[in-house]
Amino acid sequence: MRGTVTAVGRSATHTFEKPTGDGIRLLAGLGVEGDAHMGETVKHRSRVRQDPTRPNLRQVHLIHAELHEELRAAGFDVPAGGMGENVTTRGIDLLGLPTGTTLHLGDTASVQVTGLRNPCKQLDDFQPGLMQAVLGRDEAGNLVRKAGIMGVVLAGGEVRPGDEVRAVLPPGPHHPLERV
């Protein structure tokens, strides 16, 4: 499976949106250089309050550009980085990847997928109704979280818009993504 990086972003503070730019640097075992969520242990404020020693499974947040298009069609204005993602991709079904998939980004960086981003009420603070718009139901009626995936950095490197994304599935049996 192959796709493309369409945008990258980071924020040094715990802001909802992440400004996009020309590139980001991933650091192995830590996350995005200069991002508030970088580190070996949890950085998400609610998780730090629960247990600051837990491993950070949310070092990198990825969203598929196709979600932005779906949201635009539903009347929302959500740009790349608008929901706090570090990497926006196109052409890969991020939500359909199994846990443990390795995403190779650009020439050297790689991220291991740990799970789904769990949408929170901050989405509605950004734009009313957005949280409901990133939740759906599958054919069996199960909840589908569409707000992107999370991962940890296996190998560092520069990631820029236009870079290739290549997904390598882990050995089977595969396990569907769960919220992290």
Backbone as CSV, one residue per row, in Angstrom:
resi,resn,N_x,N_y,N_z,CA_x,CA_y,CA_z,C_x,C_y,C_z
1,MET,0.836,-1.175,0.000,0.000,0.000,0.000,0.881,1.239,0.000
2,ARG,0.554,2.131,-0.899,1.339,3.362,-1.017,0.424,4.572,-1.076
3,GLY,0.930,5.671,-0.575,0.216,6.931,-0.606,1.216,8.061,-0.573
4,THR,0.720,9.243,-0.240,1.538,10.444,-0.259,1.270,11.276,0.994
5,VAL,2.314,11.913,1.494,2.162,12.907,2.550,1.687,14.190,1.871
6,THR,0.575,14.741,2.353,0.072,15.988,1.758,0.357,17.202,2.635
7,ALA,0.558,17.002,3.936,0.866,18.114,4.844,1.514,17.567,6.106
8,VAL,2.297,18.417,6.761,2.909,18.076,8.044,2.787,19.272,8.978
9,GLY,2.677,18.989,10.288,2.554,20.079,11.238,3.031,19.700,12.616
10,ARG,3.221,20.720,13.423,3.618,20.526,14.820,3.254,21.786,15.585
11,SER,3.146,21.629,16.904,2.896,22.761,17.783,3.659,22.516,19.079
12,ALA,4.408,23.494,19.501,5.202,23.370,20.728,4.335,23.438,21.982
13,THR,3.095,23.898,21.832,2.185,23.988,22.968,0.971,23.104,22.700
14,HIS,0.188,22.877,23.729,-0.994,22.018,23.612,-2.146,22.790,22.977
15,THR,-1.983,23.151,21.713,-3.035,23.806,20.954,-3.845,22.744,20.233
16,PHE,-5.077,23.091,19.879,-5.916,22.131,19.168,-5.408,21.930,17.750
17,GLU,-5.115,23.011,17.058,-4.616,22.939,15.686,-3.093,22.908,15.693
18,LYS,-2.539,22.301,14.644,-1.087,22.300,14.473,-0.773,23.039,13.172
19,PRO,-0.031,24.138,13.257,0.331,24.847,12.038,1.131,23.934,11.108
20,THR,0.837,24.000,9.825,1.548,23.176,8.849,2.768,23.934,8.332
21,GLY,3.719,23.169,7.796,4.937,23.775,7.294,5.578,22.926,6.213
22,ASP,6.833,23.247,5.917,7.574,22.579,4.848,8.100,21.209,5.245
23,GLY,8.204,20.952,6.537,8.721,19.659,6.968,8.727,19.534,8.474
24,ILE,8.789,18.286,8.926,8.954,17.980,10.347,10.057,16.942,10.450
25,ARG,10.647,16.842,11.630,11.664,15.820,11.888,11.105,14.873,12.941
26,LEU,11.078,13.585,12.583,10.680,12.555,13.535,11.922,12.062,14.253
27,LEU,11.796,11.857,15.564,12.889,11.369,16.395,12.501,10.001,16.949
28,ALA,13.344,9.006,16.714,13.048,7.631,17.134,12.731,7.561,18.620
29,GLY,11.612,6.905,18.938,11.207,6.700,20.314,10.629,7.913,21.000
30,LEU,10.561,9.051,20.306,10.110,10.293,20.935,8.909,10.933,20.246
31,GLY,8.963,11.054,18.921,7.880,11.708,18.194,8.388,12.810,17.302
32,VAL,7.586,13.872,17.192,7.886,14.990,16.301,8.691,16.038,17.057
33,GLU,9.889,16.314,16.561,10.745,17.314,17.193,9.993,18.642,17.315
34,GLY,9.999,19.200,18.525,9.363,20.490,18.757,7.869,20.435,18.994
35,ASP,7.282,19.240,19.045,5.845,19.100,19.263,5.571,18.849,20.743
36,ALA,4.462,19.391,21.233,4.105,19.245,22.652,3.877,17.794,23.056
37,HIS,3.578,16.921,22.114,3.319,15.518,22.439,4.557,14.625,22.303
38,MET,5.726,15.228,22.073,6.952,14.457,21.930,7.405,13.921,23.286
39,GLY,7.784,12.656,23.320,8.339,12.087,24.537,8.072,10.604,24.658
40,GLU,8.837,9.951,25.515,8.689,8.510,25.739,7.454,8.192,26.565
41,THR,7.054,9.118,27.445,5.866,8.891,28.277,4.751,9.829,27.817
42,VAL,3.520,9.524,28.234,2.342,10.268,27.784,2.514,11.769,27.963
43,LYS,1.979,12.523,26.993,2.020,13.986,27.044,0.622,14.587,26.949
44,HIS,-0.343,13.786,26.513,-1.726,14.261,26.435,-2.157,14.597,27.855
45,ARG,-2.640,15.821,28.062,-2.853,16.317,29.424,-3.747,15.419,30.285
46,SER,-4.843,14.909,29.734,-5.731,14.070,30.556,-5.040,12.760,30.938
47,ARG,-4.192,12.245,30.072,-3.487,10.996,30.375,-2.358,11.214,31.365
48,VAL,-1.734,12.374,31.312,-0.691,12.706,32.288,-1.305,12.753,33.683
49,ARG,-2.522,13.316,33.799,-3.193,13.371,35.110,-3.480,11.971,35.636
50,GLN,-3.794,11.030,34.754,-4.092,9.667,35.173,-2.843,8.914,35.607
51,ASP,-1.795,8.974,34.772,-0.557,8.256,35.078,0.552,8.762,34.158
52,PRO,1.388,9.683,34.629,2.417,10.277,33.776,3.551,9.333,33.386
53,THR,3.567,8.116,33.939,4.651,7.181,33.630,4.296,6.223,32.486
54,ARG,3.056,6.269,31.996,2.642,5.350,30.923,3.388,5.665,29.635
55,PRO,3.687,4.649,28.820,4.370,4.904,27.554,3.508,5.746,26.616
56,ASN,4.155,6.573,25.838,3.473,7.453,24.897,3.214,6.699,23.589
57,LEU,1.997,6.217,23.426,1.601,5.516,22.199,1.035,6.482,21.178
58,ARG,1.076,7.794,21.500,0.485,8.835,20.666,1.544,9.867,20.265
59,GLN,2.721,9.400,19.867,3.805,10.309,19.495,3.522,11.043,18.187
60,VAL,2.847,10.374,17.264,2.540,10.956,15.958,1.068,10.702,15.663
61,HIS,0.366,11.764,15.233,-1.045,11.670,14.857,-1.136,11.835,13.343
62,LEU,-1.766,10.863,12.684,-1.930,10.898,11.227,-3.416,10.903,10.870
63,ILE,-3.775,11.699,9.888,-5.144,11.752,9.359,-5.060,11.666,7.843
64,HIS,-6.040,11.027,7.252,-6.137,10.919,5.799,-6.850,12.150,5.237
65,ALA,-6.290,12.728,4.175,-6.864,13.925,3.547,-8.288,13.672,3.071
66,GLU,-8.604,12.433,2.787,-9.952,12.097,2.349,-10.993,12.445,3.432
67,LEU,-10.590,12.386,4.711,-11.498,12.790,5.785,-11.786,14.283,5.694
68,HIS,-10.762,15.082,5.425,-10.981,16.525,5.285,-11.990,16.804,4.175
69,GLU,-11.887,16.066,3.070,-12.831,16.251,1.959,-14.241,15.845,2.370
70,GLU,-14.360,14.732,3.101,-15.665,14.281,3.593,-16.282,15.345,4.513
71,LEU,-15.466,15.921,5.376,-15.961,16.942,6.292,-16.354,18.218,5.548
72,ARG,-15.569,18.606,4.528,-15.929,19.777,3.722,-17.282,19.572,3.049
73,ALA,-17.497,18.373,2.518,-18.768,18.059,1.865,-19.936,18.130,2.845
74,ALA,-19.655,17.927,4.136,-20.691,17.990,5.169,-20.829,19.403,5.762
75,GLY,-20.063,20.365,5.214,-20.205,21.752,5.645,-19.195,22.232,6.665
76,PHE,-18.171,21.443,6.965,-17.148,21.852,7.923,-15.938,22.404,7.182
77,ASP,-15.207,23.286,7.840,-13.982,23.844,7.275,-12.813,23.370,8.139
78,VAL,-12.221,22.246,7.732,-11.131,21.654,8.506,-9.912,21.526,7.594
79,PRO,-8.938,22.404,7.766,-7.722,22.318,6.954,-6.768,21.261,7.491
80,ALA,-5.741,20.959,6.728,-4.676,20.076,7.214,-4.123,20.663,8.509
81,GLY,-3.920,19.815,9.511,-3.464,20.255,10.826,-4.594,20.752,11.705
82,GLY,-5.782,20.884,11.142,-6.912,21.461,11.858,-7.432,20.633,13.011
83,MET,-7.179,19.326,12.983,-7.611,18.476,14.097,-6.409,17.977,14.889
84,GLY,-5.306,18.703,14.793,-4.141,18.399,15.608,-3.219,17.336,15.056
85,GLU,-3.398,16.973,13.786,-2.545,15.924,13.232,-1.171,16.457,12.850
86,ASN,-0.187,15.561,12.962,1.177,15.870,12.547,1.408,15.567,11.074
87,VAL,0.736,14.534,10.572,0.942,14.100,9.187,-0.425,13.865,8.548
88,THR,-0.628,14.499,7.398,-1.832,14.262,6.600,-1.402,13.452,5.389
89,THR,-2.138,12.374,5.104,-1.792,11.489,3.995,-2.926,11.434,2.977
90,ARG,-2.615,10.903,1.818,-3.630,10.636,0.801,-3.309,9.296,0.162
91,GLY,-4.357,8.500,-0.061,-4.185,7.267,-0.820,-3.993,6.002,-0.006
92,ILE,-3.972,6.111,1.305,-3.845,4.928,2.169,-5.020,4.916,3.132
93,ASP,-5.655,3.761,3.261,-6.770,3.603,4.195,-6.192,3.447,5.597
94,LEU,-5.868,4.572,6.225,-5.252,4.528,7.552,-6.111,3.786,8.553
95,LEU,-7.417,4.022,8.514,-8.309,3.418,9.507,-8.432,1.914,9.339
96,GLY,-8.127,1.403,8.155,-8.223,-0.026,7.893,-6.951,-0.800,8.176
97,LEU,-5.899,-0.102,8.583,-4.629,-0.783,8.870,-4.729,-1.556,10.183
98,PRO,-4.045,-2.688,10.281,-4.015,-3.402,11.562,-2.999,-2.776,12.516
99,THR,-3.198,-3.018,13.787,-2.236,-2.603,14.805,-0.872,-3.195,14.469
100,GLY,0.177,-2.385,14.634,1.532,-2.860,14.368,2.019,-2.615,12.959
101,THR,1.171,-2.060,12.088,1.612,-1.709,10.733,2.745,-0.694,10.830
102,THR,3.740,-0.822,9.965,4.812,0.164,9.884,4.559,1.054,8.683
103,LEU,4.528,2.357,8.923,4.397,3.345,7.858,5.771,3.957,7.616
104,HIS,6.277,3.771,6.414,7.548,4.388,6.015,7.210,5.725,5.381
105,LEU,7.768,6.795,5.934,7.479,8.156,5.489,8.751,8.778,4.947
106,GLY,8.726,9.138,3.656,9.914,9.744,3.078,11.050,8.741,2.966
107,ASP,12.283,9.251,3.034,13.465,8.415,2.794,13.854,7.529,3.975
108,THR,13.674,8.019,5.211,14.221,7.263,6.342,13.272,7.054,7.512
109,ALA,12.259,7.874,7.660,11.406,7.818,8.851,10.416,6.662,8.771
110,SER,10.105,6.087,9.937,9.054,5.072,10.005,8.323,5.190,11.337
111,VAL,7.019,4.901,11.267,6.125,5.001,12.413,5.372,3.690,12.531
112,GLN,5.317,3.140,13.738,4.514,1.944,13.975,3.152,2.373,14.492
113,VAL,2.097,1.897,13.828,0.734,2.265,14.177,0.331,1.581,15.484
114,THR,-0.134,2.388,16.450,-0.527,1.862,17.757,-2.038,1.798,17.945
115,GLY,-2.784,2.648,17.256,-4.237,2.626,17.415,-4.924,3.844,16.868
116,LEU,-6.208,3.947,17.195,-7.057,5.030,16.728,-7.023,6.216,17.679
117,ARG,-7.143,7.400,17.101,-7.364,8.573,17.933,-8.817,8.522,18.387
118,ASN,-9.026,8.760,19.645,-10.375,8.806,20.186,-10.852,10.251,20.113
119,PRO,-11.861,10.536,19.290,-12.330,11.923,19.201,-12.804,12.433,20.561
120,CYS,-12.560,13.714,20.824,-12.963,14.297,22.099,-13.807,15.542,21.863
121,LYS,-14.375,16.069,22.944,-15.292,17.199,22.840,-14.614,18.469,22.343
122,GLN,-13.287,18.523,22.351,-12.597,19.692,21.802,-12.947,19.899,20.331
123,LEU,-13.305,18.822,19.641,-13.707,18.951,18.244,-14.918,19.863,18.123
124,ASP,-15.872,19.737,19.034,-17.059,20.595,19.003,-16.730,22.027,19.408
125,ASP,-15.703,22.220,20.227,-15.266,23.579,20.559,-14.664,24.239,19.320
126,PHE,-14.010,23.459,18.481,-13.403,23.947,17.243,-14.491,24.303,16.241
127,GLN,-15.427,23.369,16.012,-16.567,23.594,15.134,-17.730,22.742,15.649
128,PRO,-18.828,23.376,16.030,-19.969,22.617,16.557,-20.403,21.503,15.608
129,GLY,-20.595,20.306,16.189,-21.029,19.148,15.415,-19.905,18.323,14.825
130,LEU,-18.664,18.807,14.948,-17.536,18.106,14.326,-17.282,16.742,14.963
131,MET,-17.468,16.634,16.275,-17.217,15.339,16.914,-18.150,14.274,16.333
132,GLN,-19.414,14.596,16.194,-20.361,13.627,15.637,-20.007,13.299,14.184
133,ALA,-19.463,14.283,13.466,-19.114,14.070,12.061,-17.937,13.112,11.875
134,VAL,-17.103,12.967,12.897,-15.961,12.048,12.783,-16.242,10.712,13.461
135,LEU,-17.505,10.490,13.791,-17.944,9.196,14.304,-18.955,8.630,13.320
136,GLY,-18.921,7.338,13.136,-19.873,6.693,12.241,-20.209,5.314,12.754
137,ARG,-20.924,4.578,11.945,-21.286,3.195,12.265,-21.000,2.334,11.049
138,ASP,-20.490,1.118,11.287,-20.283,0.183,10.187,-21.575,-0.589,9.931
139,GLU,-21.524,-1.546,8.998,-22.710,-2.312,8.617,-23.321,-3.067,9.794
140,ALA,-22.489,-3.445,10.747,-22.969,-4.191,11.922,-23.415,-3.266,13.059
141,GLY,-23.313,-1.950,12.842,-23.720,-1.001,13.871,-22.632,-0.635,14.856
142,ASN,-21.408,-1.125,14.632,-20.293,-0.815,15.532,-19.797,0.611,15.302
143,LEU,-19.363,1.257,16.382,-18.838,2.611,16.310,-17.548,2.648,15.485
144,VAL,-17.456,3.620,14.578,-16.261,3.828,13.770,-15.707,5.205,14.109
145,ARG,-14.461,5.230,14.579,-13.775,6.483,14.887,-12.950,6.868,13.668
146,LYS,-13.225,8.055,13.103,-12.576,8.452,11.855,-11.553,9.568,12.032
147,ALA,-11.212,9.939,13.271,-10.355,11.100,13.528,-8.868,10.799,13.429
148,GLY,-8.497,9.735,12.734,-7.093,9.457,12.487,-6.540,8.346,13.355
149,ILE,-5.252,8.128,13.156,-4.545,7.065,13.866,-3.342,7.647,14.588
150,MET,-2.818,6.863,15.534,-1.670,7.278,16.322,-0.540,6.270,16.129
151,GLY,0.678,6.727,16.369,1.805,5.823,16.245,3.009,6.289,17.023
152,VAL,4.015,5.408,17.069,5.295,5.715,17.699,6.378,5.669,16.627
153,VAL,7.398,6.494,16.820,8.463,6.604,15.826,9.480,5.484,16.022
154,LEU,9.627,4.656,14.989,10.636,3.588,14.999,11.982,4.093,14.502
155,ALA,11.955,4.878,13.419,13.186,5.424,12.832,12.945,6.886,12.504
156,GLY,13.888,7.710,12.868,13.747,9.144,12.665,14.069,9.575,11.249
157,GLY,13.758,10.825,10.980,14.061,11.416,9.679,13.123,12.557,9.355
158,GLU,13.442,13.230,8.275,12.628,14.350,7.790,11.416,13.818,7.043
159,VAL,10.283,14.484,7.231,9.062,14.160,6.495,8.523,15.466,5.927
160,ARG,8.224,15.448,4.622,7.775,16.652,3.931,6.569,16.344,3.052
161,PRO,5.751,17.356,2.790,4.672,17.154,1.822,5.253,16.660,0.497
162,GLY,4.576,15.717,-0.114,5.053,15.116,-1.361,5.806,13.819,-1.152
163,ASP,6.244,13.552,0.071,6.945,12.297,0.349,6.000,11.112,0.168
164,GLU,6.585,9.991,-0.198,5.811,8.759,-0.305,5.560,8.184,1.083
165,VAL,4.398,7.552,1.232,4.059,6.780,2.424,3.884,5.343,1.960
166,ARG,4.564,4.425,2.625,4.446,3.004,2.282,4.082,2.238,3.544
167,ALA,2.991,1.485,3.468,2.529,0.702,4.609,2.999,-0.732,4.482
168,VAL,3.612,-1.252,5.557,4.041,-2.645,5.622,3.277,-3.296,6.765
169,LEU,2.457,-4.269,6.422,1.630,-4.937,7.422,2.472,-5.864,8.285
170,PRO,2.079,-6.015,9.552,2.805,-6.935,10.433,2.446,-8.374,10.074
171,PRO,3.209,-9.352,10.574,2.825,-10.750,10.362,1.449,-10.999,10.986
172,GLY,0.690,-11.877,10.390,-0.648,-12.198,10.903,-0.561,-13.044,12.148
173,PRO,-1.635,-13.241,12.844,-2.944,-12.682,12.504,-2.994,-11.193,12.821
174,HIS,-3.768,-10.464,12.015,-3.885,-9.017,12.189,-4.987,-8.681,13.179
175,HIS,-4.778,-7.571,13.890,-5.735,-7.104,14.883,-6.194,-5.705,14.492
176,PRO,-7.509,-5.482,14.467,-7.999,-4.149,14.096,-7.561,-3.092,15.102
177,LEU,-7.505,-1.865,14.638,-7.102,-0.765,15.511,-8.160,-0.524,16.588
178,GLU,-7.686,-0.223,17.777,-8.539,0.181,18.889,-8.053,1.543,19.345
179,ARG,-8.863,2.249,20.093,-8.476,3.599,20.536,-7.315,3.518,21.526
180,VAL,-6.427,4.494,21.397,-5.290,4.603,22.322,-5.275,5.986,22.949
